[in-house]
Amino acid sequence: MVIAVTCWQAVAQLDTSRWIIGTDRGDVLRARFITMGTGPLHRPKLPGIPGIESFAGHAFHTSRWDYDYTGGSPAGDPLDRLADKRVGIIGTGATAVQCVPPLARSAQELYVFQRTPSAIDERNNHDIDPAWFATLEPGWQKRWLLNFCTLQTLGFADEDLVQDGWTDIAQRIRDRIVEAMGANHSFTPADLVRAYEDSDDDKMDEIRARVDAIVEDPATAEALKPWYRQLCKRPCFHDEYLQAYNLPTCHLVDTDGKGVERIDETGVWVAGEHYELDCLVLASGFEVFTEYSRRSGFDAVGRGGERLSEHWAEGMHTLHGMHVHGFPNAFVVGITQGANLISNITHNYVEAGETIAAVIAHALEIGATEIEVTWDAEDAWIALLEGSNPVLLGNPDCTPGYYNNEGRPMGRRERLNVSGYPGGPVAYFDHIDRWRTSGEFEGLEFRVEAGGSRSGTPA
């Protein structure tokens, strides 16, 4: 179901305020509260390759997988209808890394068209010991979330509870910083840069050595080695992707950073060579920096008829990434202008869910019909965020991708759309916990009746 229209209206006959929501099925729904949890990566992005619309074979984006054509199922059954098919896949990012192994096992021939190789570290999936799992005490999930976030953002913890690739490189950087601090217990920005670069050099050397250890063909192995720093692109962790290139059915077509030249009715052209295909899989990712209304599929209409796209014309403008002035009783669930923890998106959502639940519970307790952030509070939050510098999401020296606005310059609007709390994710989670448990809900107005309002604790 797709939401087609969302607008805020005062419904006189109900003596209260409601959101009016229309769907593409003709439904009209009324709700006191709405949450907009459409996610940052869900609108498919097609590659701008000349001739893409001319391909006469079967084609689909990975987010619209066609099991009727490929066979198999979301449960992981073999793609048994590809046994006589020549399949091409464009893209080698996080999605393609998951798709290539089953395609290589199932297709008659698989051609992987690569612009930029991904950094593929060990995933190390293994069975969980039931006896060990039974020893975990209630609340272990929250402790693990905080432990991961702390270590991944160069904090200190007695133990690494998660022990994955994200915390590995972070701890290497942190340990080098500690070493640089020495007896003086201080370090300079140059020490931080050196610690990051040295740790990253070690990690990327390991990742390139892993390619050599796994991939049998030397030329293929060389083309699969990432040459950039790990956080230039989303790091990948997989135990089958590199191994797939040892199968006789799997062929890497490296484009030397140039990408696919063009597509015609029967296949793909790279560097003047034609690859005939029956099926073309587009692992080209999702839109990130386009308008929120375009990515979400709807444009919320708030008080006075203002659209969310208009309110955010010069960049996202919120309190805590959740509350928007002029859009009462509406909550945005996301990562931007909050913790902005990109290594564990769901942690952002867990905290947002708890916060929104606390706000709504307070409104119901005091009989408030409307909740709205003040303009001053929203403006103050934006001023605070503008002191942050999302280096990892704006490095022009990296290869093009959604981490750096596809290599394009980032102005104020673009930075607002990727900004996070200046103190980092751990500090934000601490801030939002204190904010929601204080009972004050500073910055929000709770309107109990027309013309009246209460902010924070009921009188």
N, C-alpha and C positions, 0 to 999 in steps of 0.2 A: 504494500500500500504506500502511495506517495502522497505527502501532504502538499496540496496545491496552493492553499491560501491560509495564512494565519494572521488574525488581526485582533486587536484589543478593543472591546466595546463595553460601555456601561449599559447593562440590560435592565431597563427601568422596571419591567414587569417582575423581575426577580429581586429587585431592590439590592442588587449587588453587582460586582464587576466580573466579567468572564472573558476568556479567550474564545474566539470563534474560529474553528479549525475546519477547513474543507479538504477533502481528499479527491484523488483522481477517480474514485468510484462513485462520486456524487454524495458522499456522506457529509453531514454538517454536525460537528460536535462542539459542545460547550464545556470548558474546563476552567476551574478557578486558578489552577497552577499548571504551567507547562515547563518542561525541561527540554532543551535543544541539545541532544546528544548524538549529533550526526557524525562525529569523528573527523579527524584531520585528513584521513587518506581513504576515501571511498568513491570518489567520482573518477572513473577510468580516464586515463590520458592515452590517446593514440599517438603514435610517432608521426612526425610531419615528413614522411618519406614520399617523394614524388611517385605517383602511380598507385598508391596504396588502395585506392578505391577501384582499381581495374582488376585486381586479382580475382580470377574466376574459380579458384579452388575454394576449399572450406577455410574460414578464418574466424577467430574469436579472441577476445581479450581474456586474460587468465582469470579475471574476476567474474567472467560470464562463461565459465567452463562448460563445454557442450558434451556431456556424458553420452548423449544419444549418438554422437559421432565417434567419440573415442572409446566408448565402453568404460567399464570401471564404475566407481561410485565414490562419494565423499569419505567412505569408510576405508578407502585404500585398496579396493579390489583392482586387479590388473586391467590396464587399458587395452583390452583384448580385441578391439576393432581396428587397431592401428597396425596389425601385423603385416599388412601389404601396403602401408602408406609411407610416403616420403614426407616427413614433418620438418618444418623449420620453426625456430623460436627466435624472436627478436628481443634482446634484452638479457642481461646477465646480473641483474640486481637480486635483492632478497627473495622476490617471488620466483624468478627463474631458477635460482639455486634449489628451490624446493621441487620445481617441476621437471628439471632436466633428468634426474635419476629414473623416475618412472617412465618418462618418455623414451629414454635411451633403452630401457629394458623391453619396451613394448613395440616401438615403431620398427618398420623395416629399415629405415634410415632416419637419423636425426641430425639436422644441421643447426648448430648453435651460433647465431650471428652476434659477435661480440664487439662493442665499441670500447668499453673499459672493463678490465677484469675486476671481479670483486675480491676482497680480502677474505679468504675462507679459513677460519680457525677451527679447531676441534670443538665439536659440540659435546661429545662424551656422554651421550644418553646411556643410562644403565638402569637396571631394575632396582627398585627401592626395597630395602629389607623391611618386611612387615613388623618384625620385632623392634627394630630401631624406630620406625614410624610411630609405634604405640607409645614410645617414651616421650613424644612431644607433648608439652603441656598446653592447655587452652590458651589461646592468644598467640600461638607460635607464628601464625601468618603475619600479624602486624609487626612482631619482632623481626621477622625475616625481611619484610618490606623496608623497615627503617635501617636494618643492618646493611642491606644491599645499597640503599640510597646513600648512607653515610660513607661506605667504602668507595663507592663508585664516584663520589664527588670529593675524594681525597681526604675524607675524615678518618677518625681513629675508632677502632673497635677491637675488643679482646680476641674476637674470632670472626673468620669469614664463614658465615652460615651458608652462603649460596655457592661460592667457589666456582665461578664461571669466568668466561673471557672478559666480561665487562669489569669485574672487580680485580681481575689479574693485572691488567695494565694500569689501573688506577692505583693499586697498591705499590706497583713498581715506581710510579711517579712519586707517590707519597714517601716511600723509603729513601729515594734519592734526595728529596727535600730535607728530610730529617738529617741525612748525612751532611748536606750542605750547611745546615744550621749549626752543627757542631756545638762547641761549648758556649757560644754566644747566644744560642737559641733564637737566631734571627736569620732571615734570608731576603734576598733582593728579587725584584721581578726577573732579573736575568737568571738567577738561580732556578726560578720556576720554569722559565722557558727551556733552560738547559736540561732540567730533570725530565720535562715532557719529551723533548726531542731525543734524548739518549734512550729513554724507556721505549719510545715509539720505534726508534731504529732497531733496538733489540727485538721487539715484538714482530716487526715487519720482516726482519731477517728470518725469524722462526717460521713465519707464514710462508715465505718464499721457499725455505728449505723443505717445508712440508709438501709443497707442490712437487719438488724434485723427488721426494721420497715416495710419493704415491703415483704420479702420472708417469707411465712407461715411455711414451714418445717424447724425446727431448725437445723437439720443436713445439709441440703442443704445451708441454710444461712451461717453456719459456714464455709463451704467449699468455698463459694463465697467471703469471706472477704480477701482482699489483706493484706499481712503482711509487705510489703516493703514500702519504701518512694515513694511518688507520682511520682516523676520524674525519678524513675528507669525504668519505662516503659511509653509508651505513655498514658497520661491520657485520659479517655473516659467519654463522657457525653451523657446520654440517659435516656429517661423517660418511656421506655417499656421493656428494657432488663431484669432487675431484676424481673419485674412483670410476664415475660413469664414463670418463674419457678413455678408459682402458677397454671399454666394450667396442667391438668392431663396428657396431651400428652408429656410434656417436662420433660426430665430426665437428671440431671447432673451426669456425670461419672467422678468423681475427681480421678486423677491418683497420687495424693500426690507428685507432682513435677517430677514424673518419666516419664510421657508421655505414649503414646500408646505402648504396648509391641510388637505387630505384627499384620499384616493384612493377612487374607487368602481369599479364593474364595468367602466366604459367609458373611464375616463380620470382626469385630475388636476384638482383645484380649486385656484386661486390667487386670493385676494382676491375671491371670489365668482364668478369666471369659470371655466367648464369647458373643458378641452382634451381632445377625444376622441382616443384613441390606439389603435393596433393593437399596439404593442410599447413596453415600459417598460424602460429600461436603468438599473440602479442603480449609480451611480458614487459610492458612499457610503463607500468606504474600508475600513479594517480596524481590528480591536480593538487597542488599545495598552495601556491601563491595567487591563485585566482580569487575572485570575489567570493565572500562567504555565502551569499545568496545563491551563487552558481553552484558551489560545491555542496551546499546543504539541500538544494532542490526546492527551496522556498525562500520567501523574503518576508519576514515577520513585519507586520504593520502595527506600530505602537500608538501611544497617546498622540492625538492630534493628527493622525494619519502619516506620521513619519515612518519611513521604512528603515529596517536595520542597515541595509546597504547605504542609505543616506547618512545615518548616524556614524557609520564606520567608513565614510568616503575617504577620509584622510588617515585611515588606519584604525585598527581595533581600539575601542574605548570602553573600559569596564572598571568595576571594582572587583579585585581578586580573580579576574577572568570569568566571573559568573554573573554579576549583576550589571544591568545596563539602564541608565537613566532614560525615562520615557517609555520603558517596557516593564511595567509593574507585573509582579507575579510570574515573571519569566526568568529562567535560569539557563545559563550556557554551561555545558559540561565539556571541558576540553583541557588542554595543557597550557595554552598561551596566556600570558599575563598572570600566571600562577606559578606553580613549581617549575613548569617547563622541563620536567624530567623525561627526556626523550629515550632513555635506556629502559624505562619500565612505564609505558604509557598507562597501564591499568592502575598503578599507584596513584596517579593524578585523579583518576576517576573515583577510586575508593574514597579519597579525602573529599572530593567534590560532593559525592553522594551523602556522606555524613554531614557535611556543612549545610547542604540544601535541606536535608531532613530536619536539622536543628532549627533552621530559619522558619520552615513551614510549621513545625511543632509550636514554636513560640507564637506565630501568628494565630494559630488555632486556639492556643491557650488564652490569649488576650482578646479574642474575638475580632481580630483585624481582618478586613476584607481585601486590603491591598498592601503589598510590600514593594517599596521602590527605593533604590539608592539615590541619594542626593547628587546633584551635579557637582557640588564642591568636593564630595568624597571621591567621586569618580575621577575628577580632575586631579586631585591630590595623588591618587594611586598612579595615574599616568605620569605625573611629574617624578614620582619615586622610581618608576620603571625606566624612565629615560636616563637614569644614572647607571643602568646596567649596560653591558657590552657583550652581546651574544657572539663571541669570537668564533665558536665552533659552527655557528649557523651563518657565517658571513665571510669566510676565508676566501679571498679571490684567487689564492694560489692553488686551490684544490681543483680537481676536475669538475665539470659542470654536474650539478645534481640539486636535489631539493634542500640539501644542507647549506648551500650557498647561493640560493636564488638562481639556479641554473647558470652560475657564473656571471650574472648581470649585477650591476651596482645596486647597493641597498640604501635607499633613502630613509627618511623618517617613517614614512608609511610602512615600508617593508620591515623595518626594525620593530615597529609596534606590533606587527602581525606575527613576530616570532620571539618577542621579548619574554623574559621571566623575572622573577623576584631577584633583586640585586644580591641578596645574601645567599642565594642558591636554594636548591630544593629542600634540604633539611631545615634551613631557617624558615622557609615558607610554610612547611608542614607544621612547624612549631608555632608560627604566627597564626595560622588559620585555626589551629586547635585552641589556642588561647582566645582568639576572637569569638569562636562559636560557643565556647564553654563559659565565657564571662557573663553571659546573659544580657550584655549591653548591645551587641550587634551594631557597633559604631559605624555610622555612615548610612544605615538603612532607616527609612521611615515606615512605620506600621500604622496604616490608616484604619481606625476603628469604625468610623462612619464618615459620611460626606462632610467635608469641611474640618474634620478633626483628625489628629494623628498622634501616635505615641512612638517614641524612639527608644528602643531597648526595653528594660524591665517594666512590666505594668505597674501602675501606681497602686 
